[in-house]
């Protein structure tokens, strides 16, 4: 499962995507990001203001974040 998520993200390295992050209690944050780097357990994205954030592949699997390619 993690391999599938990593493979999909690998196709979009350097591309701009939208990430919707579930904070709980019907609260969401939405980011337009560029996928920068993939590691064994996490991937890095860069926001428009050159700030970097990391997420785990498990976040995608458990739907803590949703990625719109």
C-alpha positions as CSV (number, residue, x, y, z in Angstrom):
1,X,0.0,0.0,0.0
2,X,2.7,2.5,0.9
3,X,4.6,1.5,-2.2
4,X,1.6,2.4,-4.3
5,X,1.3,5.8,-2.7
6,X,5.0,6.5,-3.1
7,X,4.8,5.4,-6.8
8,X,1.9,7.8,-7.5
9,X,3.8,10.7,-5.7
10,X,6.9,9.9,-7.7
11,X,5.0,10.6,-10.9
12,X,4.3,14.1,-9.6
13,X,7.7,15.2,-8.3
14,X,8.2,18.9,-9.2
15,X,4.5,19.3,-10.0
16,X,2.0,21.5,-8.2
17,X,-0.8,19.7,-6.4
18,X,-3.4,20.6,-3.8
19,X,-3.3,19.0,-0.3
20,X,-6.3,19.1,2.0
21,X,-5.2,18.4,5.5
22,X,-7.8,17.2,8.0
23,X,-7.3,18.8,11.4
24,X,-10.3,17.1,13.0
25,X,-13.7,18.4,14.1
26,X,-14.5,19.4,10.6
27,X,-11.5,21.7,10.3
28,X,-9.3,21.6,7.2
29,X,-6.3,23.4,5.9
30,X,-5.8,23.6,2.1
31,X,-2.3,24.0,0.5
32,X,-1.1,24.5,-3.0
33,X,2.3,22.8,-2.9
34,X,5.0,21.4,-5.1
35,X,6.2,17.8,-4.3
36,X,9.9,18.1,-3.7
37,X,11.4,14.9,-2.3
38,X,10.4,11.4,-1.4
39,X,12.0,9.4,1.4
40,X,11.3,5.9,2.9
41,X,8.6,7.0,5.3
42,X,7.9,10.7,4.5
43,X,7.7,13.1,1.6
44,X,8.5,16.8,1.5
45,X,6.4,19.4,-0.1
46,X,7.1,23.1,-0.6
47,X,4.5,25.8,-0.2
48,X,4.3,28.9,-2.3
49,X,6.2,30.9,0.4
50,X,9.2,28.6,0.2
51,X,8.2,26.9,3.5
52,X,8.6,23.1,3.6
53,X,6.2,20.6,5.2
54,X,6.5,16.9,5.5
55,X,3.8,14.2,5.5
56,X,3.9,10.5,5.8
57,X,2.5,8.0,3.3
58,X,0.3,6.7,6.1
59,X,-1.3,10.2,6.2
60,X,-2.5,9.5,2.6
61,X,-3.7,6.0,3.4
62,X,-5.6,7.0,6.5
63,X,-7.1,10.0,4.7
64,X,-5.6,12.5,7.1
65,X,-4.6,14.3,4.0
66,X,-6.1,14.2,0.5
67,X,-4.1,15.0,-2.5
68,X,-5.7,16.4,-5.7
69,X,-3.3,15.8,-8.6
